[in-house]
Protein backbone atom coordinates (compact mmCIF):
# COMPACT_ATOMS: atom_id res chain seq x y z
CA UNK A 1 0.00 0.00 0.00
CA UNK A 2 1.58 3.26 -1.19
CA UNK A 3 0.24 5.72 1.33
CA UNK A 4 1.85 5.82 4.78
CA UNK A 5 -0.63 6.72 7.53
CA UNK A 6 0.82 8.06 10.79
CA UNK A 7 -0.65 10.37 13.43
CA UNK A 8 1.02 10.92 16.80
CA UNK A 9 0.52 14.53 18.00
CA UNK A 10 2.33 15.86 21.05
CA UNK A 11 -0.57 15.43 23.46
CA UNK A 12 -0.43 11.66 22.93
CA UNK A 13 3.19 11.48 24.07
CA UNK A 14 2.23 13.52 27.14
CA UNK A 15 -0.74 11.23 27.78
CA UNK A 16 1.53 8.17 27.83
CA UNK A 17 3.76 9.83 30.40
CA UNK A 18 0.80 10.73 32.63
CA UNK A 19 -0.67 7.24 32.28
CA UNK A 20 2.65 5.72 33.33
CA UNK A 21 2.83 8.03 36.36
CA UNK A 22 -0.75 7.32 37.47
CA UNK A 23 -0.92 3.59 36.79
CA UNK A 24 0.13 2.77 40.37
CA UNK A 25 -2.94 4.65 41.66
CA UNK A 26 -5.53 2.43 39.93
CA UNK A 27 -6.91 -1.03 40.63
CA UNK A 28 -7.82 -1.87 37.04
CA UNK A 29 -7.41 -0.58 33.50
CA UNK A 30 -10.45 -0.28 31.25
CA UNK A 31 -9.05 -0.92 27.77
CA UNK A 32 -11.58 0.13 25.17
CA UNK A 33 -11.41 -1.42 21.71
CA UNK A 34 -13.61 -0.73 18.69
CA UNK A 35 -15.73 -3.82 17.98
CA UNK A 36 -15.36 -3.10 14.25
CA UNK A 37 -11.57 -3.49 14.53
CA UNK A 38 -11.07 -5.36 17.82
CA UNK A 39 -7.45 -6.27 17.17
CA UNK A 40 -6.32 -3.28 15.12
CA UNK A 41 -7.64 -0.89 17.78
CA UNK A 42 -5.52 -2.42 20.56
CA UNK A 43 -2.55 -0.18 21.19
CA UNK A 44 0.56 -2.38 21.67
CA UNK A 45 2.23 0.38 23.72
CA UNK A 46 -0.71 0.39 26.17
CA UNK A 47 -0.44 -3.38 26.53
CA UNK A 48 3.24 -2.99 27.46
CA UNK A 49 2.40 -0.17 29.86
CA UNK A 50 -0.30 -1.94 31.88
CA UNK A 51 1.73 -5.19 32.08
CA UNK A 52 0.23 -7.36 34.85
CA UNK A 53 -2.31 -4.78 36.07
CA UNK A 54 -5.89 -6.21 36.07
CA UNK A 55 -7.63 -5.23 32.85
CA UNK A 56 -11.25 -5.08 31.70
CA UNK A 57 -11.41 -5.26 27.91
CA UNK A 58 -14.46 -3.31 26.72
CA UNK A 59 -15.61 -3.77 23.12
CA UNK A 60 -17.41 -0.54 22.19
CA UNK A 61 -19.62 0.37 19.22
CA UNK A 62 -21.08 -3.12 19.22
CA UNK A 63 -24.20 -1.79 17.50
CA UNK A 64 -22.07 -1.06 14.39
CA UNK A 65 -20.15 -4.37 14.30
CA UNK A 66 -20.96 -7.81 12.88
CA UNK A 67 -22.66 -9.75 15.73
CA UNK A 68 -21.09 -13.07 14.69
CA UNK A 69 -17.61 -11.54 14.70
CA UNK A 70 -18.28 -9.89 18.07
CA UNK A 71 -19.07 -13.29 19.60
CA UNK A 72 -15.96 -14.83 18.02
CA UNK A 73 -13.66 -12.04 19.20
CA UNK A 74 -15.13 -12.10 22.71
CA UNK A 75 -14.43 -15.83 22.94
CA UNK A 76 -10.94 -15.27 21.54
CA UNK A 77 -10.06 -12.59 24.10
CA UNK A 78 -11.54 -14.61 26.96
CA UNK A 79 -9.45 -17.60 25.88
CA UNK A 80 -6.42 -15.32 26.30
CA UNK A 81 -7.51 -14.69 29.90
CA UNK A 82 -9.20 -11.31 29.55
CA UNK A 83 -12.35 -10.18 31.34
CA UNK A 84 -14.43 -8.95 28.37
CA UNK A 85 -17.49 -6.72 28.18
CA UNK A 86 -19.32 -6.07 24.90
CA UNK A 87 -21.02 -2.71 25.03
CA UNK A 88 -23.38 -0.48 23.15
CA UNK A 89 -22.64 2.60 25.25
CA UNK A 90 -26.12 3.99 24.54
CA UNK A 91 -27.59 1.15 26.63
CA UNK A 92 -29.09 2.63 29.85
CA UNK A 93 -27.74 -0.39 31.76
CA UNK A 94 -24.16 0.58 30.91
CA UNK A 95 -23.20 1.85 34.41
CA UNK A 96 -24.37 -1.37 36.08
CA UNK A 97 -22.78 -3.61 33.43
CA UNK A 98 -19.40 -1.88 33.64
CA UNK A 99 -19.36 -1.76 37.44
CA UNK A 100 -20.22 -5.46 37.71
CA UNK A 101 -17.52 -6.40 35.18
CA UNK A 102 -14.98 -4.19 36.96
CA UNK A 103 -15.69 -5.98 40.23
CA UNK A 104 -15.06 -9.32 38.51
CA UNK A 105 -11.77 -8.05 37.12
CA UNK A 106 -10.46 -6.99 40.56
CA UNK A 107 -12.16 -9.69 42.67
CA UNK A 108 -8.93 -11.40 43.77
CA UNK A 109 -7.26 -8.11 44.66
CA UNK A 110 -10.25 -6.90 46.69
CA UNK A 111 -10.50 -10.26 48.47
CA UNK A 112 -6.84 -10.00 49.49
CA UNK A 113 -7.41 -6.46 50.77
CA UNK A 114 -10.44 -7.56 52.77
CA UNK A 115 -8.38 -10.37 54.33
CA UNK A 116 -5.93 -7.72 55.52
CA UNK A 117 -8.77 -5.74 57.08
CA UNK A 118 -9.04 -3.14 54.32
CA UNK A 119 -12.71 -2.40 53.91
CA UNK A 120 -14.41 -2.16 50.53
CA UNK A 121 -13.14 0.94 48.76
CA UNK A 122 -14.23 2.49 45.44
CA UNK A 123 -12.66 0.79 42.45
CA UNK A 124 -10.17 3.12 40.79
CA UNK A 125 -9.90 2.58 37.05
CA UNK A 126 -7.88 4.12 34.25
CA UNK A 127 -9.74 4.37 30.94
CA UNK A 128 -7.59 4.04 27.85
CA UNK A 129 -8.03 3.39 24.16
CA UNK A 130 -7.34 4.78 20.73
CA UNK A 131 -8.97 8.05 19.59
CA UNK A 132 -12.69 7.98 18.78
CA UNK A 133 -13.24 4.60 20.45
CA UNK A 134 -15.99 5.97 22.71
CA UNK A 135 -14.18 6.77 25.96
CA UNK A 136 -15.93 10.10 26.55
CA UNK A 137 -19.35 8.65 25.72
CA UNK A 138 -18.75 5.82 28.18
CA UNK A 139 -17.57 8.23 30.87
CA UNK A 140 -20.65 10.40 30.52
CA UNK A 141 -22.86 7.33 30.93
CA UNK A 142 -20.95 6.13 33.98
CA UNK A 143 -20.91 9.51 35.70
CA UNK A 144 -24.51 10.06 34.52
CA UNK A 145 -23.91 13.58 33.27
CA UNK A 146 -21.98 15.26 30.48
CA UNK A 147 -18.55 15.71 32.02
CA UNK A 148 -16.38 14.67 29.06
CA UNK A 149 -16.53 16.28 25.60
CA UNK A 150 -17.69 13.97 22.84
CA UNK A 151 -17.47 14.24 19.07
CA UNK A 152 -17.40 11.87 16.12
CA UNK A 153 -13.76 12.68 15.43
CA UNK A 154 -10.43 11.82 17.10
CA UNK A 155 -8.42 14.06 19.39
CA UNK A 156 -11.21 15.73 21.40
CA UNK A 157 -9.99 14.82 24.91
CA UNK A 158 -6.61 16.49 25.52
CA UNK A 159 -5.95 16.07 29.25
CA UNK A 160 -6.09 13.54 32.09
CA UNK A 161 -8.80 13.92 34.77
CA UNK A 162 -10.39 11.95 37.66
CA UNK A 163 -14.18 11.45 37.72
CA UNK A 164 -16.47 9.75 40.25
CA UNK A 165 -19.55 7.67 39.48
CA UNK A 166 -22.68 6.90 41.55
CA UNK A 167 -21.74 3.18 41.39
CA UNK A 168 -18.54 3.63 43.42
CA UNK A 169 -16.08 3.82 40.56
CA UNK A 170 -13.34 6.43 40.41
CA UNK A 171 -12.26 6.89 36.82
CA UNK A 172 -9.11 8.37 35.37
CA UNK A 173 -9.92 9.69 31.92
CA UNK A 174 -7.16 10.17 29.38
CA UNK A 175 -6.83 11.23 25.73
CA UNK A 176 -7.03 8.65 23.00
CA UNK A 177 -3.56 7.33 22.26
CA UNK A 178 -2.18 5.78 19.11
CA UNK A 179 1.36 4.48 18.76
CA UNK A 180 4.24 6.31 17.07
CA UNK A 181 4.54 4.01 14.06
CA UNK A 182 2.10 1.60 12.41
CA UNK A 183 4.24 -1.31 11.27
CA UNK A 184 1.30 -2.67 9.27
CA UNK A 185 -0.26 -0.05 6.99
CA UNK A 186 -3.39 -2.19 6.63
CA UNK A 187 -3.96 -1.44 10.32
CA UNK A 188 -3.41 2.23 9.56
CA UNK A 189 -6.08 2.10 6.87
CA UNK A 190 -8.55 0.34 9.17
CA UNK A 191 -7.96 3.02 11.80
CA UNK A 192 -8.57 5.65 9.13
CA UNK A 193 -11.82 4.05 7.97
CA UNK A 194 -13.26 3.91 11.48
CA UNK A 195 -12.28 7.48 12.33
CA UNK A 196 -9.38 6.87 14.73
CA UNK A 197 -7.05 9.18 12.81
CA UNK A 198 -7.80 12.63 11.44
CA UNK A 199 -9.37 12.61 7.98
CA UNK A 200 -6.91 15.27 6.85
CA UNK A 201 -3.88 12.96 7.03
CA UNK A 202 -4.94 10.34 4.49
CA UNK A 203 -6.36 10.27 0.96
CA UNK A 204 -10.05 9.50 1.10
CA UNK A 205 -10.05 7.85 -2.31
CA UNK A 206 -7.41 5.35 -1.11
CA UNK A 207 -9.60 4.62 1.91
CA UNK A 208 -12.67 4.25 -0.31
CA UNK A 209 -10.88 1.75 -2.55
CA UNK A 210 -9.79 -0.22 0.53
CA UNK A 211 -13.42 -0.19 1.72
CA UNK A 212 -14.70 -1.34 -1.66
CA UNK A 213 -12.15 -4.16 -1.76
CA UNK A 214 -13.24 -5.38 1.67
CA UNK A 215 -16.95 -5.30 0.84
CA UNK A 216 -16.35 -6.94 -2.51
CA UNK A 217 -14.87 -9.93 -0.70
CA UNK A 218 -17.19 -10.17 2.30
CA UNK A 219 -20.35 -8.05 1.89
CA UNK A 220 -20.82 -7.18 -1.82
CA UNK A 221 -24.59 -6.90 -1.49
CA UNK A 222 -24.22 -4.01 0.97
CA UNK A 223 -22.47 -1.83 -1.63
CA UNK A 224 -24.73 -2.95 -4.47
CA UNK A 225 -27.94 -2.22 -2.56
CA UNK A 226 -26.81 1.06 -1.00
CA UNK A 227 -25.72 2.64 -4.30
CA UNK A 228 -28.10 0.81 -6.69
CA UNK A 229 -25.32 -0.83 -8.66
CA UNK A 230 -25.57 -3.62 -11.22
CA UNK A 231 -25.21 -7.10 -9.75
CA UNK A 232 -22.07 -7.73 -11.83
CA UNK A 233 -20.34 -4.46 -10.82
CA UNK A 234 -17.57 -6.33 -9.01
CA UNK A 235 -16.50 -7.92 -12.27
CA UNK A 236 -14.76 -4.57 -12.79
CA UNK A 237 -11.73 -3.07 -11.07
CA UNK A 238 -12.33 -1.27 -7.77
CA UNK A 239 -11.52 2.08 -9.38
CA UNK A 240 -14.36 1.52 -11.84
CA UNK A 241 -16.68 0.60 -8.97
CA UNK A 242 -15.82 3.89 -7.24
CA UNK A 243 -16.48 5.83 -10.47
CA UNK A 244 -19.83 4.09 -10.86
CA UNK A 245 -20.76 4.96 -7.27
CA UNK A 246 -19.71 8.56 -7.99
CA UNK A 247 -22.06 8.62 -10.96
CA UNK A 248 -24.95 7.04 -9.03
CA UNK A 249 -24.54 9.70 -6.33
CA UNK A 250 -24.94 12.41 -8.97
CA UNK A 251 -21.44 13.73 -8.37
CA UNK A 252 -20.32 13.50 -12.02
CA UNK A 253 -16.57 12.83 -11.86
CA UNK A 254 -15.97 14.09 -8.30
CA UNK A 255 -14.73 10.74 -6.96
CA UNK A 256 -13.13 12.45 -3.94
CA UNK A 257 -16.55 13.69 -2.81
CA UNK A 258 -17.96 10.22 -3.45
CA UNK A 259 -15.13 8.71 -1.39
CA UNK A 260 -16.03 11.00 1.51
CA UNK A 261 -19.67 9.90 1.22
CA UNK A 262 -18.61 6.26 1.29
CA UNK A 263 -16.61 6.78 4.47
CA UNK A 264 -19.44 8.64 6.17
CA UNK A 265 -21.96 5.96 5.17
CA UNK A 266 -19.66 3.28 6.57
CA UNK A 267 -19.16 5.06 9.89
CA UNK A 268 -22.85 5.81 10.34
CA UNK A 269 -23.88 2.19 9.76
CA UNK A 270 -25.57 2.84 6.41
CA UNK A 271 -23.67 -0.07 4.89
CA UNK A 272 -24.89 -2.35 7.67
CA UNK A 273 -22.90 -3.85 10.50
CA UNK A 274 -19.33 -4.79 9.66
CA UNK A 275 -16.07 -5.95 11.25
CA UNK A 276 -12.84 -5.24 9.39
CA UNK A 277 -10.76 -7.51 11.64
CA UNK A 278 -11.93 -11.02 10.92
CA UNK A 279 -11.16 -13.56 13.62
CA UNK A 280 -10.43 -16.22 10.99
CA UNK A 281 -7.61 -14.01 9.68
CA UNK A 282 -6.14 -13.63 13.17
CA UNK A 283 -6.19 -17.37 13.84
CA UNK A 284 -4.56 -18.36 10.56
N, C-alpha and C positions, 0 to 999 in steps of 0.2 A: 504494500500500500504506500503510495507516494507521499501523501501528506503526513507530517509529523504533528501530532496533537500533544501539547504540553500546557499546563496551567498551574503555577505554583506561586501565587502572590505572597508578598511579605507577611501578611497577617496569618497565613497558614504556618509559616515557620515559627512565628511567635506562639501560635496556638499549641504546637507540639511541645514547646518549652514549658508552657504553663500546665499542660496536661501532665507532663513528666513530673513537675514540681508538686502537683496536687494529687497524684495517683495514690500516695500513701494515706490520704485523708478519706478515701472512699472504701466502701465494703465490696462494691460490685461495679462493673462497667457494663453499661447498656450499649452494645454495638449494633447500630442500625444499618441494615442492608436493604437495598431496593429489590423487591421480589421479582422485578423484571430482569435484573442482572445480579442474582444473589452471590455469585462468585466474583464477578468483575467489580462489584461495588465494595468489596472487602479490602480495606487499605492494609497492605502488608506491613507498613511501618507501625500502624496501630497495634497489629497483632504482636509485633516485637515488643512494643512499649508495655502492653498490659501483662505480658508474660503469664505468670501463674495466678494472677488476680481472677477471682470468680467473674464470670461473664454471662450476661443474658443476651442472646442473639435475637434481635427483633427484626423480622421481615416486614417492611412497610410497603404501602401501596399495593396491598394484596388484591384490591378491587380491580387493578389494571393488569394483573399478571395471569398467566395460564394456570387454572386451578390444579390441573394434573401435575404440572411442573413444580408448583408450590409444594404439593404433597411429597413429591420425590426429593426436592431439595431439603425439606424439613427432616425427612427420614435420614438423608445423607448427613446433615449437620449433627443430628442426634446420635448417629452411629459414631461420629467423631468425638462424642462426649459433651456436646454443647446443650445447654438449656435453651430451647427455641420457642419463640412466640411469634405466630403469624398474625398480623394486625392490619385492619383497615382503620386508620386512626380517626375516622369519622364516627366509628362505633361508640355510642354513649357508654358502653361498658368498659371502654379502654382503661380508665384509672384502676378499676378493680382487677382487670386481667393482668395489667402490668405489675401491680403491687403483689398479686398472688404469685406471679412468675418470679419476681425479684426475691420473694421470701424463699422460694424453692432453691434459687441459685445460691443463696447465702445460708441455707439451713444448717450446714455442718459448722460454719463459723459461729453462728448465733448460739447453737447448742453448746459449743465449747465456752463461749462467753458466759452463758447462763450457769454452766458448771463451776465457773470461777466466781460466781456471785454477781456478775454484771447483768443488771436488769435489762429488759427489752428496750433497746434504743431505736430511734428512727434509722432506717436503712439509708445510707449515703451512697449515691450512685453518680458516676460520671457518664454523661451521654456523649457518644462520639459517632461519627459516620462521615461519609463523603458529602459534599455540597448537594443541596436539593433532595436529600433523602427523606426529609420529613421530620427532622429533629424539633424544629420550632412548633410545628403543628402538634406533635406529640406532647411537648412541654405544656402548651396552652391547654390541652385536654387534661393533663395530669394535675396542673395547678388550678384548673377550672376557671381560668380567666386569661385574657390576652396579655401575657407578660413578655412574650418573645415575638419579634417581628417575623412575619411569614410572607413569602412571595414565591411564585413559580419560576424562580431563577436562582442560580447559585450565588453564594457570596454575600448573603443578606446579614447573617450574624457575624459580627466582627470581634466580639470580646467574650471573655469567660465570666460567668455569673452563677451564684448559688440561688436556688429557688426551693420553696417548701410546698408540699402538697397536703391536702386534707387527709390523705391515706398514710401519713407518717413516712413519706419519702422525702429526703433532702437531695436535690438534684443539682449537679454541676453542669451547666450548659457550656458548650464550646462551639466555635465556628466549625463549619464543615472543612475537613482536611483531605486533600489528595496527597499523592506522593510525588517527589521531585521529578521522577522520570518513569514513563510507562514503557517497560521493556517490550510489551506486546501492543502494537498499534491497533490491533483489533479491539483490545480492551479500551483503548482511547476512543475509538469510534463508538463503541457501545455507551461509554460515558457521555459522549457528545449527543447521541440520539436521545438519551433519557434526561438530558438537561443538567448533568453534573458539572459540565464545564461551560464557560460563557460562549454563547453563539457567535461572538465576534472573532473567536480564535480558530475557527475551522470553516472550510468551504461547505456550504449547505448542499451543493449539488453532489459532492462526494458522499456526504451523509445520506442523501436521498438514494443514491445508487446502491449504497451498502444496505439500506432499508429494503429496497426493491429486491435485491439479491436474496436477502433473508426470507422475505415473504414469498418469493418465487419458489423457494425450496420447501417451505414449511406451511405457509398459509396463503397460497395464490388466490384463493377465492375472495379473501378479504380485500385485496387490491382491486380485483376485477369488479366486485360488487360496489365498492365505494366510489370508483371513478368511471363506472359504466363502460368497461373495456371489453373488447372481443375476447371470447373464451380462449383463443389461440394466441393471445398477445405475448405470452412468454416464450413463443417460438422465436421471438426477436431478441436482439441484444438489449441489455438493461437501459442503455442510453436511449434506444428507440421507445422503450416502455415509458421512460420519463418524458420524452417529447410528446407521446400520445396523451399522457396524463395532463401535460401542460395545455394541449389543445382542448381536451375535454373540460378543463377548468376555465376555458375562455381566455387564456392568458397569451394567446398567439405563440410567440417564440420565447417568452420570458420564463425559461426553465428554472432560473434562480428563484423567482417568485413561487413557482410551482413546487420547488424543493422545500421552500419554507412552509408552504401549506401542508406538504406531506409530513414534515416533522411535527407541526402543530397538531395535525390529525392523529398521529401516532401517540403523542404525549397526552392528548385529551381522551384517548380510548375510542376514537372514532373508527379505528381499524380493528376493534375488538381487543380482547385480552391477549397478551403476548408475553413470552419470556425469551430474551435473546441468549441467555446462558442456558443451554440444554444439558440436563444432568447426564444424558447418554454420552455427550461429548467429554464431560469431565471424567467419566469413569472409563473411558477408552484407554 
